[in-house]
Amino acid sequence: MNNPKLTSPTEVTRLLTKYDFKCKKKWGQNFLVDQNTLQIIIEALKLTPEDHLLEIGTGIGTLTSALSPLVKQVISFEKDNKLAPLLNESLSSLNNIEIIFEDIMNFDLAKFLKEKREKGERIEKIVSNLPYYISLPLIRKILELNKYLKVAVLLVQREVGERLIAKAGSKAYGILSVLTQYYSQPEKIHLVPSTVFYPQPKVNSMIIRLNIYREPPLSVGDEKLFLDIVKASFQQRRKKLINSLSHYFYGKIDKPGIEKVLNRLELDKERRGETLTLEEFARLSIMMGENMDQKN
């Protein structure tokens, strides 16, 4: 039986007071206290009773508690071990939850998922109310686990959500947009007001589902080169593409060589990197790779 009281601000206040727990702003500790939002997150996960689910950020156990009756197991990571006594109370009636008190950013998640799979515990879905301060590096970490994961449902700051789904040429479009859309099909699920959290943050949030590809749907040649080209193109957004690339790849391919590549691809050298679509970045990566190989 889950604990519906955890969506009550009164109950949250009681627990935090009882265990003398102070929310740490620097760690983005804003706990979800809204049943409707909780339900939207759960529906977006499309759970089955056989699922082994990974949660990042146990908090006071609100989402953990709601997920527990719906799946075989919830493995939840929590950085703040001061929440341990509180969680012992809030999750006391549930027996299929494993809480790991570790900083997920310093944890070898790929090794962990591999070991779980070898034991027959396939973890393919991940859910998190992501604190803003780690959302960007953590989303990248999640995407690069595409060998193991199929679905990620994330509650992120609205600005981050807009970046994940942004299209080429828009203000929100950047490195994260390209990487997200290379590794997954991102889907905006729901906009969430700040009022559903305790304490309330100053910004609104968004629920995003990432439908992660086992294999990216388009070829980019050398993946490291592709990522470097994307990085180079956005480092100085106002720079022309040819200048950004020639500066970044100085010593590996000269400016005339890059111009030749752009001409062959019918890409205007005056364009800025932020206007290139994922498909254009992919074609650019393949052809630049071929030209670098010829030089070497």
C-alpha positions in Angstrom: 0.0 0.0 0.0 1.5 3.4 -1.0 1.4 6.4 1.3 -1.1 8.9 -0.2 -0.4 11.3 2.7 3.0 12.1 1.1 1.2 14.5 -1.3 -0.2 16.4 1.7 1.8 19.6 2.6 0.7 19.0 6.2 2.1 15.5 6.3 5.3 16.7 4.6 5.7 19.5 7.1 5.1 17.0 9.9 7.8 14.6 8.6 10.4 17.3 8.0 9.8 18.7 11.5 9.9 15.3 13.2 13.2 14.5 11.7 14.6 18.0 11.8 15.2 18.0 8.1 16.0 21.3 6.3 15.6 21.3 2.5 18.8 22.2 0.8 18.3 24.7 -2.0 21.7 24.0 -3.5 20.6 20.4 -4.1 17.2 21.4 -5.5 15.2 19.7 -2.7 11.7 20.6 -3.8 9.3 17.7 -3.0 6.3 16.8 -5.1 3.1 17.2 -3.2 0.4 16.9 -5.9 -1.5 13.7 -6.6 -2.5 14.7 -10.2 1.1 15.4 -11.2 2.2 12.1 -9.7 -0.5 10.3 -11.7 0.7 12.0 -15.0 4.3 10.9 -14.3 3.1 7.3 -13.6 1.0 7.1 -16.7 3.9 8.4 -18.9 6.0 5.5 -17.7 3.6 2.8 -19.1 4.4 0.4 -16.3 3.9 -3.3 -16.1 3.9 -5.5 -13.0 7.2 -7.1 -14.1 9.2 -3.8 -14.4 12.3 -3.1 -12.4 12.3 0.7 -12.2 15.1 3.1 -11.5 14.4 6.3 -9.7 16.9 9.2 -9.2 16.2 11.3 -6.2 14.1 9.5 -3.5 13.3 12.7 -1.6 10.8 11.9 1.0 9.5 8.9 -1.0 6.4 10.4 -2.6 6.9 9.0 -6.1 8.8 5.9 -4.8 5.8 5.1 -2.6 3.3 5.5 -5.5 5.4 3.4 -7.9 6.0 0.5 -5.6 2.6 -1.3 -5.9 2.7 -1.1 -9.7 6.1 -2.8 -10.4 8.2 -5.7 -9.3 10.9 -3.4 -7.8 11.9 0.2 -7.4 15.6 1.0 -7.0 15.9 4.6 -5.9 19.1 6.7 -5.6 19.3 9.5 -3.0 22.3 11.7 -2.4 21.2 13.0 1.0 21.6 10.2 3.6 20.1 12.5 6.2 16.7 11.5 4.7 17.3 7.8 5.8 15.3 7.9 9.1 12.5 9.8 7.4 12.3 7.3 4.6 12.3 4.4 7.1 9.0 5.8 8.3 7.4 7.0 5.0 8.2 3.7 3.1 7.9 1.3 6.1 4.9 -0.6 4.7 6.6 -1.4 1.3 9.0 -4.3 0.7 10.0 -4.0 -2.9 12.1 -0.8 -2.6 15.9 -0.6 -2.6 17.3 2.8 -1.6 21.0 3.5 -2.5 22.5 6.5 -0.8 24.9 7.6 -3.5 25.5 10.7 -5.6 24.3 9.5 -9.0 26.8 11.7 -10.8 29.7 9.8 -9.2 28.1 6.4 -9.6 29.0 3.9 -12.3 25.4 3.4 -13.6 26.4 1.5 -16.7 28.2 -1.2 -14.6 25.2 -1.3 -12.2 22.7 -1.8 -15.0 24.9 -4.5 -16.6 25.2 -6.4 -13.3 21.5 -6.2 -12.7 20.8 -7.5 -16.2 23.1 -10.4 -15.6 21.0 -11.3 -12.5 17.9 -11.3 -14.7 16.8 -7.9 -13.4 16.4 -5.8 -16.6 16.1 -2.1 -15.7 14.8 -0.3 -18.8 12.8 2.6 -17.4 14.0 5.5 -15.3 12.1 8.3 -13.6 13.3 11.4 -11.8 12.3 14.8 -10.4 15.6 16.3 -11.6 17.2 19.1 -9.5 18.2 21.9 -11.9 21.9 21.9 -10.9 22.5 18.4 -12.2 19.8 18.1 -14.9 22.0 18.8 -17.9 24.9 16.5 -17.2 22.5 13.8 -15.8 20.3 13.8 -18.9 23.4 13.3 -21.0 24.5 10.4 -18.7 21.0 8.8 -19.1 21.0 9.2 -22.9 24.4 7.5 -23.2 22.9 4.4 -21.4 20.8 3.7 -24.5 22.3 0.1 -24.5 20.2 -0.5 -21.3 17.4 2.0 -21.1 14.2 2.4 -23.2 12.2 5.1 -21.4 13.1 8.1 -19.2 10.3 10.2 -17.7 11.8 13.4 -16.2 10.3 16.3 -14.3 12.6 19.1 -15.2 12.7 22.9 -15.1 10.6 24.2 -18.0 13.6 25.9 -19.6 15.4 22.6 -19.7 12.4 20.8 -21.1 12.1 23.4 -23.9 15.8 22.8 -24.8 15.2 19.1 -25.1 12.5 19.4 -27.7 13.8 22.6 -29.4 14.0 22.7 -33.2 16.9 24.0 -35.3 17.1 27.8 -35.4 15.1 28.4 -32.3 16.5 30.3 -29.3 16.3 27.2 -27.1 18.1 24.9 -29.6 21.6 23.9 -28.5 24.0 21.0 -27.8 21.5 19.3 -25.5 18.7 19.5 -28.1 20.9 17.8 -30.7 22.2 15.1 -28.4 18.7 14.4 -27.0 17.2 14.0 -30.4 20.1 11.9 -31.6 19.7 9.4 -28.8 15.9 9.6 -28.3 12.5 10.9 -29.3 11.7 13.5 -26.7 8.0 14.1 -25.9 6.5 17.0 -23.9 4.0 15.4 -21.6 2.8 18.2 -19.3 3.5 21.6 -17.9 3.8 21.7 -14.1 3.3 24.9 -12.0 5.6 25.6 -9.1 2.7 25.2 -6.7 2.9 21.3 -6.8 6.2 21.4 -4.9 7.1 21.9 -1.3 8.9 24.2 -0.8 7.9 26.0 -3.9 10.6 26.8 -6.5 10.6 30.1 -8.4 10.2 28.4 -11.7 7.7 26.2 -13.5 8.5 22.7 -14.6 7.8 20.2 -17.4 7.3 16.5 -17.6 9.3 15.1 -20.5 9.4 11.5 -21.8 12.5 10.4 -23.6 11.8 7.4 -25.8 15.4 6.2 -26.0 16.6 4.5 -29.2 18.6 1.3 -28.8 20.5 2.4 -31.9 20.3 6.1 -33.1 18.1 6.2 -36.2 20.7 7.9 -38.4 24.4 7.3 -39.1 26.9 9.9 -38.1 30.1 8.1 -38.9 32.6 8.6 -36.0 30.3 9.4 -33.0 33.1 11.3 -31.2 33.7 13.5 -34.2 30.0 14.1 -34.5 29.8 15.3 -30.9 32.8 17.5 -31.4 31.2 19.1 -34.5 28.0 19.8 -32.5 30.1 21.3 -29.6 32.2 23.4 -32.0 29.0 24.7 -33.8 27.4 26.0 -30.6 30.5 27.2 -28.7 30.1 30.7 -30.2 26.6 30.9 -31.4 27.0 34.1 -33.4 30.0 32.8 -35.4 29.6 31.5 -38.9 29.8 27.8 -39.3 33.0 27.7 -41.3 34.8 29.9 -38.7 33.6 27.8 -35.7 34.7 24.6 -37.4 38.0 25.8 -38.7 38.9 27.3 -35.2 37.9 24.1 -33.3 39.5 21.6 -35.8 42.7 23.7 -36.4 45.5 21.3 -37.3 43.2 18.5 -38.3 41.5 20.0 -41.3 42.1 23.4 -42.8 39.6 26.1 -43.7 39.6 25.4 -47.5 39.1 21.7 -46.6 36.0 22.6 -44.5 34.7 24.9 -47.2 35.0 22.1 -49.7 33.0 19.8 -47.4 30.3 22.4 -46.9 30.1 23.0 -50.7 29.7 19.3 -51.4 26.9 19.1 -48.9 25.3 22.2 -50.3 25.6 23.9 -46.9 26.0 27.6 -46.9 29.3 28.5 -45.2 27.7 31.7 -44.0 25.1 29.8 -41.9 25.5 29.6 -38.1 25.7 26.3 -36.4 22.5 26.8 -34.5 20.5 26.6 -37.8 21.7 23.0 -38.6 19.3 20.2 -38.2 20.3 16.8 -36.7 20.3 15.3 -40.2 22.7 18.1 -41.4 25.0 17.6 -38.5 25.1 13.8 -39.3 26.0 14.3 -42.9 28.6 16.9 -42.0 30.2 14.5 -39.5 30.4 11.7 -42.1 32.0 13.9 -44.8 34.4 15.7 -42.5 35.5 12.3 -41.2 36.2 11.1 -44.7 38.2 14.2 -45.5 40.3 13.9 -42.3 41.0 10.2 -43.1 42.3 11.3 -46.6 44.5 13.9 -45.0 46.0 11.3 -42.6 
